[in-house]
């Protein structure tokens, strides 16, 4: 009995230590994992504060359905079922989404969480974030984190993001007809998302262009199959080029 108690205490300490490390390293995701403990109203997979107007939630629900349809058209079928957390205040977005204000963001996990700010009530933005969740569901969030470079992940999501701000016509002008592109394939997350607003936009545009040229309709499903069989990113990506 003493041995069982001792082992149980050790396991409890390990569990609590792991939870503490997770909360320190990834505080936003950690809060999302226990979203049911917060004062949010839940309708299906959508969470929002009770004081948010029903008109806004109705509009958001419509946009989410349209964004899901766009993903269904792109992927052929969908496997992800993310939870959506709408944050009507900057404080909530920083608490659950990111310390830096962005329109929306996705935390991939066993269950992905799409965090939406007031500025994220946009079909393209929502389709983009759901696409991240779908890719994560297909390869696993650990593989996504360890194997997929940020430019590839963003480039795939940009295929169904039709904002004029990110048009390839704009990239053609800014890059001298695609001949002067940033070296995104050698960028880590800090480089890809760092720099000034114009540089970040060029990184997204270039990622969109490179994936379009790679032809995801033809190659993406085979790429995912190779990755899931244990291939490296370079092997799976080059195999389909």
N, C-alpha and C positions, 0 to 999 in steps of 0.2 A: 504493500500500500504506500509506504514512504517513497519507494522508487517511482510509483505512478504519480504521486503528488509532485515530486521533484521534477520529473519530465514535463508535467503539465505547467509548472511554474516557469520552466525554461522556455517552453513554447509560447507562453503568454508574454514573457519578456521580449522574445524575438518578434512576436506579432506587434506588440506595442511600439517597439523600436522601429520596426519597418513602417508602421503607420506614421510615426513622428517624422521620420526621414522623408517620407512621401509628402507629408503636409508642408515641410520646409522647402523641399526641392520643387514641388509642383503645387503651390497653394490653390491656384484657380481650379485645376483638375480635381484636387482633393475635395474642394467644396462642392463641385458638380457631382461627385460620387455619392454625396449625402444630401442631395438637393431636397429630398423628401423631408429633411429635418428643418428646412427653412420655411418661412411663411410665404410659400408660393402656391398658387392655385394650379391644378393640373387638369388639362383636358386632353386625353389621349397621351401623346408624347410631347405635348407642349406645356411648358411651365411659365407662369407669369405672376406678377404681384396682383393681389386682388383689386387694387385701386386703378389698374390699367383699364381704359374704356373698352367696352365690348365691341365698339365700332372698330377700334384699332386691332383687336384680336381677330375679328372677322376678316379684316383686310389681310392680316398676316397669314391666317389659315388658308385663304384663297391663294396667296402668293406661294405658300409652301406646297400646296397641291400642284400648282403649275411648275414649280421647281422640280418636284419629284417626277412629274411627267417628262420634263426635259431630260432628266437623268435616265429615265426608263428608255427613252428614244435613243440616247447615246449608248447605253450599256446593253440594251436588248432585254435585260431583266435586272432586277435589283435585289441585293441581299442585305444591305445595311438597313438598320432601323434606329437611327440616332434619336436621342432626346434633344429637344429644342428648348433653350432657356432664353426667353425674351427679357432684356434688361432695359427698362424705360428710364433709368437714371445712369449717369456716368459712374457713380459709386458702385452700383450693382455690376456694371460691365467690368470695372476693374477688379471686382471681387470674384467674378466667375469666368470672365473672358480673358482679359489681358491688362496688365498695368498701363499699357499704352493704348489709347483709344483708337480702335479700328472699327469699320462698319460691322464686321462679324468675324468669327473665328471658330475653328474646330479643334476639340481635344479628342484625339483618337485613343481608344481604350478597348477593352472587351465590348463595351457599349460606348459608342462615340457620342460626344456632346457638341452640338452646334449652338454657339452663344451669339445672340443677335442684339445689336444696339438699335437705338432709334434710327440711325442712319442706314441700318441694314435691311430696312423694309423695301427691298428691291429684288425683282425676279432674278436678275443675273447674279447678284451677290449670293442669294440663297441657293441657287443652282450650283454655283461654284463651291460653296461650303459642303453641300450634300455630296458632291462629287468626291471631295476629300474623304468623307466618311465611307463612301462606297469603295474607293480604292483600298482604304485601310481594312475594310471588312473582307476584301478579296485576298489580300496578302497577309493579313494579321498586323496588328499595330506594332508588334516588336520588329517584324521584318521591315515594315514601313520606316520605322525610326532608324534601324541599323543599316538597311540596304539601299533605300531609295533616296537619291539626292533631292534637295529641296526644289531644284529647277525642274526636275521631272514631275514631281508631285504637283507643283503649281502649273506646269505646262499642260498636264492632262486636264486639270480643273478649268483652265482657261479655254479649253475647246468648247465649253458650253456657256462661257461668259461672253456675252455679245455687247458689252458696253462700248459705246463709240470711243470712249477714252482709251480703250485698248485695241483699236482696230489695227490690222496689219498694214493697211494703207498708211497709217500714221508711222508705223515702224519703217516702212519703205523709205519715207521721206527723211526720217531722222537717222537712218543707217546707211544712206547713200545706196539705196536699192539692195539692202541686206548684206552689204559688203563690210560694214563697220559695226559689228555686233559685240556686246560685252561677252567676256569669257565666262559665261555662267556655269559651264560644266566643271570648272575648277573653283567654284564658290561654295563655301559652307553657308549655313543659315545666317550667320552674323554679317557676312559680306552681301548675300543676296538681299536681305531685308534691311541692310544698313545703308549709309550714305544719304544723300538728299532725295527729295521726292522724285525728281526727274530721273535719277539713277535707278531707283527702285522700279519706276514705271518701265524703264528700258529693260530691266531684268525680266519683268513679267511679260513684256511684249516679245522678247527674244525666246523665252521659254514657250510661249504660245506658238511662235513661228517654228521652232525646232520640232515640237511634237506634231504640228500639222504636217511638216515635211516628212516626218517619220511615218505618217499615216496610221493613226491609232485605230481606225476602223478595221484595217487589215491586220495590224500587228499587236494590239493591246492584249487581246485574250491569250495569244500565244506567249507573250512576254510574261503575263501573270502565271501561266502554267509553268514556264521555265523557272521563274523565281520560287514558286512553291515546291518545285522539285529539288531546290537547293542551289541553283545557279547563282552566280554573283550578278550584280546589276549589269556590269559590263558584258558578261556572257549573254545574258537574256536580251539586253538592248541591242547588242551588235548582231546577235543571231537573227534579229528581225529587220536589220537594216538592208 
